[in-house]
Amino acid sequence: MRTQVAIVGAGPAGLLLSHLLHLNGIESVVLEVRSRDEIEATIRAGVLEQGSMDILNDAGVGERMRKEGALHHGIELAFAGKRHRIDLTELTGKAITVYPQHEVIIDLVAARLAAGGQLLFNASHVALDGLEGIGTERPSVSFVHGGQAQRLEADFVIGCDGFHGVSRPMIPAGVRQDFQRTYPFGWFGILVESEPSSDELIYAQHERGFALVSTRSPTVQRLYFQCDPHDHVDNWSDDRIWSELHARVEINDGWKVKEGRIFQKNIIGMRSFVCAPMRSGRLFLAGDAAHIVPPTGAKGMNLAISDVHLLSRALDAFYKRGAEDLLDGYSDAALKRVWRAEYFSWWMTRLLHTFADASPFERQVQLAELENVASSRAMQTALAENYVGAF
């Protein structure tokens, strides 16, 4: 097989890149080890920055997002028995949309198939050629599909296959730097059948630990609370979960978290990770293959969208003008955005979570910083700009 761009991974990064390339007349093939049903049914959070919303709209895949996504103009911080609203739109002129990642994937798969795109699901034994192959003008990817061993030759290979994929290890160890941090807590997440508890996201800091009130649809809530990352969902009865959420989020003003049938429970680990550079020869990384952020800052899918937007422009310049400057500058440009998102996600995580080893002094400093954010327009503006991606 032969194509211009081989894309490994059919998450938001790989699918959106394929669609953006198609709009510019560039051929691509997307390889995915999972089935279409599996990627479309894997429920993951999704908060889209204004820039991500604009990119999806401009690409013609934002219609359902506009109709079904929840447009939010602010968020709330809850701590020390009070709630404080951060008016994102008033501070930045921008907003965010809560729209789950699997819904973005559904939209992108439909768009690619409608345009005749080549999406090869259930591709097993995916392997990139040796380092020599990636460095040449004819890299290739081998895989098994439909029981047949195949090889896909391309001008470029784009690794959008996540943290555990095959792409990142192909960047030579002597070239690649991996920066990482693992946090000593996780998030216990639940999906609940009920109407939303709040019109906007509530980020709660409590001595028992962080909690987040979010929504998925008019009939489904998504709620989280800080937990031991090594805990197990079977240790948490529904009554225990509701007791914990009520304690962490409510502030005795009459507002209460709405309860309902819990139909999904999971524990999410918290880590930060960055691979640099995000390129080796004609192999480029995008999305979770190159970086992971803790979910506190709501940056994961937005970074993936930003990466492939940069890559699509760089590849368009290469094929239309033979220009390689954007390809050469891709890693530096992407990492500049990545590190700012890593900083913001780390800052939000540190600001809102309870650290078991924090001293009484550190606890008071944390509360003072929250008070500073709640009372200072400058601090609120900095938070809002980072949250909506207005930088």
C-alpha distance (Angstrom), angle and dihedral (degrees) to the residues before:
residue distance angle dihedral
M1 . . .
R2 3.77 . .
T3 3.81 132.3 .
Q4 3.77 138.9 150.5
V5 3.81 98.3 -116.5
A6 3.81 125.1 22.8
I7 3.82 112.0 -158.1
V8 3.79 119.6 -163.6
G9 3.80 110.9 -156.2
A10 3.81 133.6 32.5
G11 3.77 100.4 -138.5
P12 3.81 122.5 117.6
A13 3.83 91.5 -72.9
G14 3.80 97.7 51.1
L15 3.79 96.4 40.4
L16 3.80 95.1 45.9
L17 3.79 92.2 46.8
S18 3.79 90.4 51.4
H19 3.80 90.4 50.6
L20 3.81 94.5 46.7
L21 3.79 90.1 49.6
H22 3.81 90.3 49.6
L23 3.82 90.0 53.8
N24 3.82 87.4 55.5
G25 3.82 93.6 47.7
I26 3.82 95.2 -105.6
E27 3.80 119.6 138.2
S28 3.78 122.5 -130.7
V29 3.79 141.3 167.9
V30 3.80 121.3 -149.5
L31 3.82 119.7 -150.6
E32 3.81 119.9 -162.1
V33 3.80 128.1 177.9
R34 3.82 93.4 -153.7
S35 3.80 129.5 66.5
R36 3.78 123.7 -100.4
D37 3.81 90.2 -112.5
E38 3.79 91.0 53.6
I39 3.80 97.6 51.1
E40 3.80 91.9 44.7
A41 3.81 92.9 49.3
T42 3.82 99.5 45.6
I43 3.80 101.5 106.4
R44 3.79 114.3 -144.8
A45 3.78 133.3 160.7
G46 3.76 121.6 -94.3
V47 3.79 131.4 -167.1
L48 3.79 111.8 166.9
E49 3.78 121.6 -154.9
Q50 3.77 120.1 -137.9
G51 3.81 91.3 -102.7
S52 3.81 91.9 51.4
M53 3.80 90.3 49.8
D54 3.81 89.6 50.9
I55 3.83 92.6 50.1
L56 3.82 92.5 50.2
N57 3.80 91.5 46.6
D58 3.81 92.9 48.1
A59 3.82 89.3 49.8
G60 3.81 90.6 55.3
V61 3.81 95.6 -115.4
G62 3.81 100.2 101.5
E63 3.81 102.5 85.5
R64 3.81 96.9 99.4
M65 3.80 91.2 39.7
R66 3.80 89.5 57.1
K67 3.81 92.3 47.7
E68 3.80 101.3 40.2
G69 3.80 105.0 22.5
A70 3.80 119.7 96.3
L71 3.81 109.7 -119.4
H72 3.80 109.3 -148.5
H73 3.79 125.6 -166.2
G74 3.79 96.4 -174.4
I75 3.79 148.3 10.6
E76 3.79 132.4 -142.1
L77 3.79 130.0 -128.5
A78 3.81 114.9 -154.1
F79 3.80 121.5 -165.4
A80 3.80 141.1 132.0
G81 3.80 91.8 19.5
K82 3.81 96.6 -55.0
R83 3.81 139.0 90.5
H84 3.79 123.4 -139.0
R85 3.82 123.3 -166.2
I86 3.81 120.5 -139.6
D87 3.82 106.7 -155.4
L88 3.81 101.2 -146.6
T89 3.80 96.2 -177.9
E90 3.80 96.2 45.5
L91 3.80 90.6 49.1
T92 3.82 98.7 42.5
G93 3.80 109.6 10.8
K94 3.81 88.3 -120.0
A95 3.80 138.6 96.2
I96 3.80 141.7 -161.8
T97 3.80 132.1 -126.3
V98 3.79 124.8 -142.6
Y99 3.81 103.4 -140.3
P100 3.83 119.4 147.7
Q101 3.78 120.0 -116.1
H102 3.80 94.1 -121.8
E103 3.82 89.3 57.5
V104 3.82 89.6 54.5
I105 3.81 87.8 50.4
I106 3.83 91.7 50.5
D107 3.81 90.1 52.0
L108 3.80 93.5 47.7
V109 3.82 95.0 46.3
A110 3.81 89.9 51.4
A111 3.80 91.6 48.9
R112 3.80 93.8 48.6
L113 3.79 94.3 47.8
A114 3.81 92.0 45.8
A115 3.82 87.9 54.7
G116 3.81 92.7 48.8
G117 3.79 93.8 -106.1
Q118 3.79 120.2 171.1
L119 3.80 108.8 -116.8
L120 3.79 112.7 167.9
F121 3.80 109.0 -164.8
N122 3.82 124.2 -172.7
A123 3.80 91.2 31.9
S124 3.81 106.6 162.4
H125 3.81 133.2 -169.6
V126 3.81 91.2 29.0
A127 3.80 110.7 -176.7
L128 3.78 134.6 167.6
D129 3.76 118.7 -137.3
G130 3.81 118.6 -100.5
L131 3.75 121.1 -75.3
E132 3.78 90.7 -88.1
G133 3.80 90.8 58.6
I134 3.77 93.8 50.1
G135 3.77 91.0 50.3
T136 3.80 94.1 52.9
E137 3.78 129.3 78.5
R138 3.81 89.9 -106.9
P139 3.80 108.6 54.2
S140 3.79 116.9 166.4
V141 3.78 142.6 -165.0
S142 3.79 123.5 -142.6
F143 3.80 122.3 -154.7
V144 3.79 145.0 147.4
H145 3.80 118.5 -111.3
G146 3.78 127.4 170.3
G147 3.77 89.0 -1.9
Q148 3.81 92.2 -58.8
A149 3.80 126.2 112.9
Q150 3.81 109.1 -127.9
R151 3.78 140.1 176.5
L152 3.79 125.4 -147.3
E153 3.81 116.9 -157.0
A154 3.79 118.4 -160.6
D155 3.78 144.6 161.6
F156 3.81 90.9 -119.9
V157 3.80 137.2 15.1
I158 3.80 117.9 -148.2
G159 3.80 117.0 -162.5
C160 3.80 109.3 -147.0
D161 3.79 93.5 149.5
G162 3.77 101.8 116.6
F163 3.78 135.2 -116.3
H164 3.82 94.4 -49.7
G165 3.82 96.2 42.0
V166 3.78 129.5 118.4
S167 3.81 97.4 -113.8
R168 3.80 106.4 73.6
P169 3.85 95.3 52.8
M170 3.82 87.4 60.0
I171 3.80 90.2 71.2
P172 3.82 103.0 92.1
A173 3.80 113.9 -101.3
G174 3.80 90.3 -129.7
V175 3.79 90.1 57.9
R176 3.79 101.5 36.6
Q177 3.78 124.7 81.3
D178 3.79 118.7 -165.2
F179 3.81 115.8 -157.9
Q180 3.78 115.0 -169.7
R181 3.77 146.7 161.0
T182 3.80 128.9 -174.6
Y183 3.80 117.6 -154.0
P184 3.83 121.5 -137.8
F185 3.80 93.4 -124.1
G186 3.79 141.4 47.3
W187 3.79 138.6 -154.6
F188 3.78 122.3 -102.1
G189 3.81 104.4 -148.4
I190 3.79 129.3 -165.3
L191 3.78 135.5 -177.5
V192 3.80 113.2 -145.5
E193 3.79 133.4 -167.3
S194 3.81 102.5 -130.5
E195 3.75 141.3 94.4
P196 3.82 114.9 -82.5
S197 3.79 117.8 -75.9
S198 3.80 91.3 -148.5
D199 3.79 138.6 19.2
E200 3.82 89.6 -133.6
L201 3.79 136.9 32.8
I202 3.80 115.6 -83.2
Y203 3.82 118.1 -151.4
A204 3.81 107.6 -164.2
Q205 3.80 127.3 -165.8
H206 3.81 114.5 -163.1
E207 3.78 136.0 162.6
R208 3.84 87.8 -114.7
G209 3.80 89.7 54.8
F210 3.80 144.0 -82.6
A211 3.82 124.1 -49.5
L212 3.81 133.9 -174.5
V213 3.79 129.3 -158.3
S214 3.80 112.4 -158.1
T215 3.79 138.1 150.6
R216 3.78 138.8 -132.9
S217 3.80 103.0 -172.3
P218 3.81 140.1 -20.9
T219 3.82 87.7 -78.1
V220 3.82 103.6 33.1
Q221 3.80 129.9 65.0
R222 3.80 127.0 -164.5
L223 3.80 113.5 -151.3
Y224 3.80 131.4 177.7
F225 3.77 138.4 -175.1
Q226 3.79 133.3 -176.1
C227 3.80 114.4 -98.0
D228 3.78 144.7 159.4
P229 3.83 105.3 -71.9
H230 3.81 89.3 -139.6
D231 3.80 93.8 53.4
H232 3.81 121.0 109.0
V233 3.80 128.0 -129.6
D234 3.81 90.4 -128.5
N235 3.79 88.2 68.4
W236 3.79 90.6 64.2
S237 3.79 119.3 74.9
D238 3.80 117.6 -164.2
D239 3.82 90.2 -108.1
R240 3.80 91.5 53.0
I241 3.82 91.4 48.8
W242 3.81 93.5 51.4
S243 3.80 92.0 45.8
E244 3.81 90.1 54.1
L245 3.79 94.5 47.4
H246 3.80 93.4 47.3
A247 3.80 90.2 51.0
R248 3.80 95.5 48.7
V249 3.80 102.8 40.3
E250 3.80 109.6 30.5
I251 3.81 120.7 84.4
N252 3.85 104.4 -169.7
D253 3.80 95.2 -100.7
G254 3.81 94.9 116.3
W255 3.80 96.1 -94.4
K256 3.81 114.8 122.1
V257 3.78 137.1 -178.4
K258 3.79 108.4 -105.1
E259 3.79 112.6 -120.3
G260 3.80 126.4 -145.5
R261 3.77 143.0 144.6
I262 3.80 110.8 -41.8
F263 3.80 107.0 -141.2
Q264 3.79 101.6 169.8
K265 3.81 134.2 35.2
N266 3.79 127.4 179.5
I267 3.80 141.4 154.2
I268 3.80 119.2 -130.4
G269 3.81 121.3 -156.9
M270 3.78 118.5 -135.3
R271 3.77 121.2 -133.8
S272 3.77 143.0 140.8
F273 3.79 120.4 -140.4
V274 3.81 136.2 169.9
C275 3.80 129.2 179.4
A276 3.80 116.5 -157.5
P277 2.93 128.9 -134.0
M278 3.80 103.2 27.5
R279 3.80 91.6 -156.1
S280 3.79 140.4 58.9
G281 3.78 115.9 177.9
R282 3.79 106.8 -54.6
L283 3.78 93.9 -14.3
F284 3.81 114.9 98.4
L285 3.81 128.2 -177.8
A286 3.80 126.6 -145.4
G287 3.79 136.3 176.0
D288 3.80 122.2 -6.4
A289 3.81 91.1 -6.9
A290 3.80 86.3 73.0
H291 3.79 106.3 27.0
I292 3.79 144.7 13.0
V293 3.79 126.6 -162.6
P294 3.80 128.9 -170.5
P295 3.82 108.2 -104.4
T296 3.82 94.3 -118.0
G297 3.80 92.9 93.4
A298 3.84 95.3 42.1
K299 3.80 92.2 -130.7
G300 3.83 107.3 126.1
M301 3.80 102.1 92.8
N302 3.80 91.7 34.1
L303 3.80 91.6 57.9
A304 3.80 90.1 50.3
I305 3.81 90.8 51.7
S306 3.81 91.1 47.3
D307 3.81 91.8 49.9
V308 3.78 95.5 52.9
H309 3.78 92.8 42.3
L310 3.81 87.7 58.6
L311 3.81 91.4 44.6
S312 3.80 94.0 48.9
R313 3.81 90.6 54.0
A314 3.79 91.4 46.7
L315 3.81 93.6 49.5
D316 3.80 91.2 45.4
A317 3.82 89.9 54.5
F318 3.80 90.2 48.5
Y319 3.80 96.0 51.2
K320 3.80 97.3 39.2
R321 3.81 100.9 39.5
G322 3.78 105.8 10.9
A323 3.80 87.5 -117.7
E324 3.79 116.7 153.0
D325 3.81 100.6 177.8
L326 3.82 94.4 97.8
L327 3.80 91.2 47.2
D328 3.80 89.8 49.6
G329 3.79 90.8 48.8
Y330 3.82 96.8 42.5
S331 3.80 98.3 97.0
D332 3.81 94.9 47.9
A333 3.81 92.4 45.4
A334 3.80 93.4 47.4
L335 3.80 94.2 44.8
K336 3.80 92.0 52.2
R337 3.81 88.6 60.6
V338 3.81 92.3 39.6
W339 3.78 94.5 54.9
R340 3.78 92.4 48.9
A341 3.80 89.2 52.2
E342 3.80 90.5 46.5
Y343 3.79 89.5 52.5
F344 3.81 93.0 49.3
S345 3.80 93.4 45.9
W346 3.82 90.6 48.7
W347 3.81 90.9 47.7
M348 3.82 93.5 49.8
T349 3.80 90.7 45.8
R350 3.79 92.8 50.4
L351 3.80 92.2 43.8
L352 3.80 96.8 52.0
H353 3.79 109.2 30.0
T354 3.78 129.8 82.8
F355 3.80 112.7 -122.7
A356 3.79 113.7 -152.7
D357 3.80 92.6 -145.9
A358 3.82 95.6 47.9
S359 3.79 114.3 125.6
P360 3.83 121.4 -132.1
F361 3.81 87.0 -104.1
E362 3.81 92.1 54.4
R363 3.80 90.8 47.4
Q364 3.81 91.3 55.1
V365 3.81 91.6 46.4
Q366 3.82 89.2 52.7
L367 3.81 91.1 53.2
A368 3.81 90.3 46.4
E369 3.79 90.3 53.6
L370 3.80 91.0 50.4
E371 3.80 89.6 50.5
N372 3.80 89.1 49.7
V373 3.81 91.2 53.1
A374 3.81 91.8 46.9
S375 3.82 94.2 49.7
S376 3.81 103.4 34.8
R377 3.80 120.5 77.9
A378 3.79 89.5 -161.0
M379 3.82 91.6 55.8
Q380 3.80 91.6 44.8
T381 3.80 90.2 50.5
A382 3.80 91.8 51.7
L383 3.81 90.6 50.1
A384 3.81 92.3 46.2
E385 3.81 94.1 47.4
N386 3.78 91.5 52.6
Y387 3.79 93.4 42.7
V388 3.82 95.9 52.8
G389 3.81 93.1 35.7
A390 3.81 95.0 -116.0
F391 3.80 96.2 156.7
